[in-house]
């Protein structure tokens, strides 16, 4: 596994800092604050100087996490290993810099495959732009490749860097800028974007970090941005059916938890419908209060956190929640401080614009 986000670099660092509640938004570094109402982001602090943005950052994040995962898995040659990359915006930020500031960025660098081939010799790379559930969609496809005997090993990754245009869109629909991401809080005011990347190596044999039991996916296409209750519940139930588990078997749920009005309410209602009388069984948490919304990488980043929680018995908290909404008052939401519990099975939620829904079930090694 490999990970990088504003809260840290490397899986151990990211997980430790999340458990410590150390993540939070910082004053923006790569954008002109005079353009926006808000002035905070969850950016990875890798720019040479504040305000001087550089192209190619998403690609560098991707290369970093793939290298981490390859080393962690002990792989030596990934020339023919499929690399599946989920993303929301690919290298859009680089295109913005090329257009506005004449930054040097040739067209062939827009495709992640160019850099993956140069760095790792990879010849079989594919990019999936499935909004905020993109990396879990890639995970589903990677699982299919192995199940269909098309591959014995697959690398699945997700990556996104914050772009001017996406940040501007979020800024305009959130006229009162959120100071924090407050998932499932009565006073939540919206999400804050973040840089992030994550990667895992899937193998046919049992892995050292855990077992992928299933991924349930659908695209309900009900609305361009608003989540659909039926679509989300359907994805959860499909994941359970494919994994041959019941809600009572789930010990931990990594929520999508964006801190937006509609998403949090709909996700909580979907959870209540699917889990029913077993809603009080699992612990529930989410990472976006500490990482921001990392778009296409959010699903696999949450998957890695779920696997570390299963392995260590420690669950990072949702921070910045002072007044939980009614829909989550009677469930085991991990707030403020980490929880400790023996667990063996986890569910990871990822929902995107257009009703692109994905839910993964993973088991401890």
N, C-alpha and C positions, 0 to 999 in steps of 0.2 A: 504494500500500500504506500501511497505518497500523498502529501497534502501541503498546501500553502494558502494562507489567508492573512487578513490584517492582524489576526490574533497570534500568528506564529508560523514557523516553517518547519516541516517535518511532522509526522504523525504524533510522536511523543510530545513535542512542544505544543502543538495545537491542542491536543487532548488535555494536557496538564493545565494549560492556560484557561481552557473552557471550564474545567472543573473548579478552577480558582475564581471564576467569574471575572476574569481580567480583561475581556474584550469590550470595546465600545467605540463609538464614532469619534473621529478626530477632525480638526479643521482641514478642509480640502487642500490638497497640494498641487494637483495638476490642472486646475481649472480656474478661470477668472471669477472670483466670488461676486463681482459686480453684476454678472449676468443673471444671478439666481436669487430667489428668496432665501433658500437654505444655504448653509456654509459648512456642513459636516458630511463626511463620507467614511466608509470603512475601506480605506485604500491600503494596499501593500506599499510599505515605505521603501521603494527601490529607485525613486527618481533622483537624478544627480543634485538638483536644487528644487525647492518648492516653486511651483508655477511654471517650471520648464519641462513640459511633457515630452516624451520620446515615443516613437512608434515601436511596434513589435513586442509590447509588454505581454499581451495575451499569449503569444507564441512562447516567450521565455518562461512564463508560468507553466505552460503545458510541458515543455521540455524538462523542466525541473521535476514535476511530479511523476512523469513517466520514468525518468532516471531513478528517482527514489524507489518507485514500485519495482522496476526491473532489478535493482540491486537487492531489494528486500526479498524478492522471489528467487534470487540466485540465477537469473537467466543470463546467458552469455551471448547468444545470437538471436536477435528478434527480427531478422531480415524478412522472414515469411510469416511472422505472427501478426494476425489482424489487430490493428489499433483503431478502436472506435471512439470518436470524440463527440461528446454532446456539448452544445454551445447555444447561447441565445443570440450573440452578436458577432462571433468570430473576431476578425481584426478590424471592426468598424472604427474603433478609436484611431487606428493608424490611417485609415482612409480620411477621417476628419482632419488629421494633422497634415496629410498630403494636400488636401483640398484648400484648407484655410491658411496654412503656414509654409507650404511648399516643402514639407519634410520629405526626405528621400525614402520612398517605400514602393518598390516595384510590384507590379500586379501579381507575379507568381508567389509573392510572400503572403497574399491574402489566404491562400490555402495552407492549412497546417501541415499538409503532407510534404510540402517542400522542405521544411525544417526537420520534420521527423525522418525523412530520407537522408538528409545530410548528417544528422546527429547519430542516428541509430542504424542507418542502412535499411530502414523500413520501406517495404514496397507495397504493402497492403493496408492503406489507411483510408478511413471514411469519416466524414463529418455529418452530424445530425443536428439540425437547427430546430429543436422541438421545445422552444421557449424554456420555462423554468424547470421542466421535468426532463430536459434533454439528456442528461447523463444517465438517468434511470431508464429512459428509452434505449439508450446505447447498451445499457446493462442487459436489458431484455433481449436485444438482438445478439449480444455476445453469448448469452445463455443458449439461445436457439442454435447458433453456429456449433456449439459443443454438442448439444442434444442431437443435432442432425449429422454428426460426424464430419462436419466441414472443417473443424479445427479441434486440436487438443488443448491449445492455450490461446487466450484472447486477452488483450489489454483494453480496459475500458476507462475512459477519462472524461472529465468535464472541465471546462474553463470559460471564464469571462473576465474582462476588465471593464470598468465603468467607462461609458462613452458620454461625450457632451450632449448628444441628442437624446439618449435615454434618460440621463439625469435631468435634462431640461423638460422632458415630457412629465416625469415624475414630479418635478418642481411645480409645474403649472396645474396639476390636478391635486396638489397638496398645498393650497395657498397659505395655510398655517403650518410651517415646517415642523416636522417632528424633531424633538431633541434627542430621543432615543427610539429604538424599535421596541415596542411594548406589546408582545404577542398576548392575546387573550385578556388584555387589560381594558377596563371600561373606558379609560381615557386615552386609548390608542389613537394616533392621528395619522398613521401611515407607515410605510416602510422607508428604509434608507439603503441605498445600493452599496455593494462592496465588491472588491476584487477577490477572486478565488480560483483555485484549481485543485483537482483531486484525481487520483488514478488508482485502480486496483488491477491485479492480475487474476484472471479466472483460469482455473485448470479443471480438467476432467476429474482428477483424483481430489480427495479431501484436502483443503488448503490449511495452511498453518494458522490463519486468523479466523476461519469460520467457513460455513457452508451456505451458499446461495440456494434457498429452497424454491423461490419462485419470484416472478415479477408479473403483476397484473397491470395491463395498460388498456387505455381506450382514448378516443377523442370524441367527446360528446358534441362539440361544435354548436352549443346552444347560444353562446354569446362571445363576442370578440375578447372581452376582458373578465366579465363576471363569472365566478365559479358556479357550477350546477350541482345541486345536491345529489341528484340521481346518478350523474356521471361519476362523482367521487365515491359514493357508496358502492357502485358497480365495480370500480377498480379495486377497492378494498376486498370485496367478496371474491372477485376473481383471483386475487393473490392468495387468499385463504384456501380457496378450492384447489388451485394448482399446487400449493404446498401441502395439501391434505392436513390442514390444521383448523382449529376452531378459535374464536376470540378468547376463550378461556385458556388456551395454550400460550398466548402472547404475554411475555413478561415486561416488554418495553416497547413504547411507540415513540419514534422520532417524528414529531409533527412538522408540517410544512411551515406553519406559524409565521406569517409575514408581518403581522402587526397592522394589517389593513382591516377596515370595518367588515367588508363582505367576506373576505377569505377566512378570517378567524371564526366568524360565526358559522359559516357553512361547513368548515372542517369539523368544528365541535359538534354540530348537529349530525353530520355524517358519521362521526365516531360513535355518537350515542345510538344511532339507528343500527349500525352494524354490530356493535358490541353488546347492546341491550343490557341484560342483567349482569353481564360480565364487565361492564364499563369500569368498575372499581378494582379490577384485577391488576392490570399492568401499570407500571410507572409511565408517565408521559413527560417528554421534554422537547426542546427545540433549540437550535443554535443561532438563529438569525438575530437575536438580541445582542449577540456578541460578535458575529461575523458580518452582519448586514445581509442583505439579500444578494447572494452571489450568482443569481440567475442560473445559467446552464450547468454550473458546477455544484449547485446546492444539493442535489440528490445524492451523488456519490460522496460528497463531503459528509453529509448526514449518515450515510451508510458506514463510512469509516468510524465515525463517532459511535454508532450503534455497536459495531464489532468490538471496539475498545471497551465499551461499557460491559458487554457480555463477558469479555476476557478478564476484566479487573473487578467487576462488581460495583463499579462507581459510575454514577450518572451525573453529568454536568447539569446545572440548573438553567432555567430561563430567568434572566435578570430583568430588572426595571419594571416588574409587575407589582403594582401596589394595591389594585382593586380589581380582582379577577371578575370576568363576566359571569353571569348566572350559569351559562351553559357548561362551565368547567368547575363549578364550586364543589361538586360531589365526586370528582375524580381525583386520581393521585398525580396531580401536576407538580413537577419538581420545580420549586420556586426559591430563588435567593441563595440557597445552600445546596451543595451536591448531596445526592442520596446514595446509600450503600445497600446493596441487596444482591443475592445470588440470582442470576438470570441465565436462561438458555436460548430464548427465542425473541427476536425483535422484528418490528414492522417499521418501515421507513416510507414516509409519504412525500410525494412530489406532485404539485399541480401547477399547470401553466396556462397562459392566455390561450383562448380558443378552446378551452376544455380539454387540454392535453394532459391527461391524468396518468400517474404511474405510482404503484405501490410495490415495494419489495419486502420479502420475508427472508431473514437470515438467521442462521443457527450458530451457536458457539462451536468452536472447534472441538 
